[in-house]
Amino acid sequence: MPLPQLTIGDLKPRHPIIQGGMGIGVSLARLAGAVAKAGGIGIISCAQIGYQHPRFQRAPLKANLEAIATEYQKAKEIAGPEGIVGFNIMCAMNKYEKYVQRCVEVGADVIISGAGLPIHLPELVGAAKTKIAPIVSSAKAAKILLRTWAKRYQRTADFVVVEGPQAGGHLGFKYEDTAMKPEQMDEEFQHILKEVAVYEEQFQRKIPVIFAGGVFDRKDIDHYFQLGASGVQMASRFVVTEECDAPESYKKMYLNAQATDVEVIKSPVGMPGRALKNRFTERTKVEAHIPIAKCRSCLSYDHCDRKTIPYCITEMLLNAVTDQPEDGLVFAGGQVHRIKKMTTVPELMAELTEDN
Ligand SMILES: Cc1cc2nc3c(=O)[nH]c(=O)nc-3n(C[C@H](O)[C@H](O)[C@H](O)COP(=O)(O)O)c2cc1C
């Protein structure tokens, strides 16, 4: 059976697959453009998006805002006229509103926003054509967010991304809930669908719900469609493609990962994060505070107390993508150990979407 059509307003990707945003520097123009060209939705991560920009060390915000335009343009060139490209912007980011406004200005097709609830996103996007989606991990979060958007802005989400505990990167769960069984998350997913249905009724429109976190193959995709999903968001599998923007050393960490190498770590953002065990994660177990070399004000003050954080998240994510993966934070999803070989985006998309 072919996979059902995903429709987000006037956006109709050939395949109902979103490549999840991966910061820092893992999903930039090259990966997002290739995914969009192959018929999925390509997502560029805004997290320190300008880290390779000559101005980044002196003026990180300026460099990041400039890079939003250049990465988007590049991704669209790769993607071609039909390609759908958007951005992932984490709520915890300092100057969040400036990032959103810039993405809207450059004409982003979609903005997906998590690591907190994007309460103000509708007012920042206004009447622009950019489609917006929150990332939620529970029915409670979905309810709070959608109710607030309906009351405050008389609008609803264009789609919703539900991220389960097997996802890579920051997780919207308490540390002890990150080991939740897949069946438990399937149940929560049903509750989220019910919450979303309330707003489908109120706004008389379909709100596609996308599942993310540990989706590995076509069997998984079919499973989430059976549960009522309209699409999936996948990230880890896209890391080990030639087009992924991360360096070879990063991709090698993925290829060498065993199941026992996947850990849930504490992030300075105040959320748990799923990552690969390495020299850095071992260091965090014995050092309460790894001194910060340079603060780039990446997180808002309520998310980062510079004096008490265990380590600087930007510094560690940057190490990971600048050929020091052993000494940096390498985020990865819970199924990473099943990835055995390097591939390309078209090959991966074909594997995931071909009729079975
Ligand atoms: C290396 C890496 C970096 C990530 N960075 C972000 C990010 O910047 N913002 C975000 O919302 N999610 C981030 N995520 C989560 C993904 O977008 C995605 O939802 C999740 O990893 C899906 O699970 P999977 O990797 O098992 O497919 C990241 C995931 C990985 C693996």
The ligand as an SDF file (V2000), in Angstrom:
LIG
                    3D

 31 33  0  0  0  0  0  0  0  0999 V2000
   21.6230   15.0410   16.2540 C   0  0  0  0  0  0  0  0  0  0  0  0
   20.2480   15.4850   16.6220 C   0  0  0  0  0  0  0  0  0  0  0  0
   19.9980   16.8310   16.8540 C   0  0  0  0  0  0  0  0  0  0  0  0
   18.7000   17.2630   17.1520 C   0  0  0  0  0  0  0  0  0  0  0  0
   18.4750   18.6090   17.3100 N   0  0  0  0  0  0  0  0  0  0  0  0
   17.2100   19.0510   17.4970 C   0  0  0  0  0  0  0  0  0  0  0  0
   16.9500   20.4490   17.5520 C   0  0  0  0  0  0  0  0  0  0  0  0
   17.8420   21.2880   17.3910 O   0  0  0  0  0  0  0  0  0  0  0  0
   15.6700   20.8360   17.7870 N   0  0  0  0  0  0  0  0  0  0  0  0
   14.6390   19.9270   17.9360 C   0  0  0  0  0  0  0  0  0  0  0  0
   13.4860   20.3160   18.1560 O   0  0  0  0  0  0  0  0  0  0  0  0
   14.8750   18.5870   17.8600 N   0  0  0  0  0  0  0  0  0  0  0  0
   16.1110   18.1370   17.6330 C   0  0  0  0  0  0  0  0  0  0  0  0
   16.3380   16.7940   17.4960 N   0  0  0  0  0  0  0  0  0  0  0  0
   15.1820   15.8690   17.4810 C   0  0  0  0  0  0  0  0  0  0  0  0
   14.7910   15.4690   16.0490 C   0  0  0  0  0  0  0  0  0  0  0  0
   14.3650   16.5810   15.3120 O   0  0  0  0  0  0  0  0  0  0  0  0
   13.7140   14.3680   15.9680 C   0  0  0  0  0  0  0  0  0  0  0  0
   12.4500   14.7890   16.3500 O   0  0  0  0  0  0  0  0  0  0  0  0
   14.0420   13.0940   16.7230 C   0  0  0  0  0  0  0  0  0  0  0  0
   15.3920   12.8500   16.7900 O   0  0  0  0  0  0  0  0  0  0  0  0
   13.3450   11.9180   16.0390 C   0  0  0  0  0  0  0  0  0  0  0  0
   13.8050   10.6950   16.5170 O   0  0  0  0  0  0  0  0  0  0  0  0
   14.8210    9.7730   15.6720 P   0  0  0  0  0  0  0  0  0  0  0  0
   16.1200   10.4730   15.6820 O   0  0  0  0  0  0  0  0  0  0  0  0
   14.8150    8.4930   16.4290 O   0  0  0  0  0  0  0  0  0  0  0  0
   14.2630    9.6410   14.2780 O   0  0  0  0  0  0  0  0  0  0  0  0
   17.6310   16.3230   17.2380 C   0  0  0  0  0  0  0  0  0  0  0  0
   17.9050   14.9700   17.0310 C   0  0  0  0  0  0  0  0  0  0  0  0
   19.1770   14.5420   16.7160 C   0  0  0  0  0  0  0  0  0  0  0  0
   19.4120   13.0820   16.4630 C   0  0  0  0  0  0  0  0  0  0  0  0
  1  2  1  0
  2  3  1  0
  2 30  2  0
  3  4  2  0
  4  5  1  0
  4 28  1  0
  5  6  2  0
  6  7  1  0
  6 13  1  0
  7  8  2  0
  7  9  1  0
  9 10  1  0
 10 11  2  0
 10 12  1  0
 12 13  2  0
 13 14  1  0
 14 15  1  0
 14 28  1  0
 15 16  1  0
 16 17  1  0
 16 18  1  0
 18 19  1  0
 18 20  1  0
 20 21  1  0
 20 22  1  0
 22 23  1  0
 23 24  1  0
 24 25  2  0
 24 26  1  0
 24 27  1  0
 28 29  2  0
 29 30  1  0
 30 31  1  0
M  END
$$$$
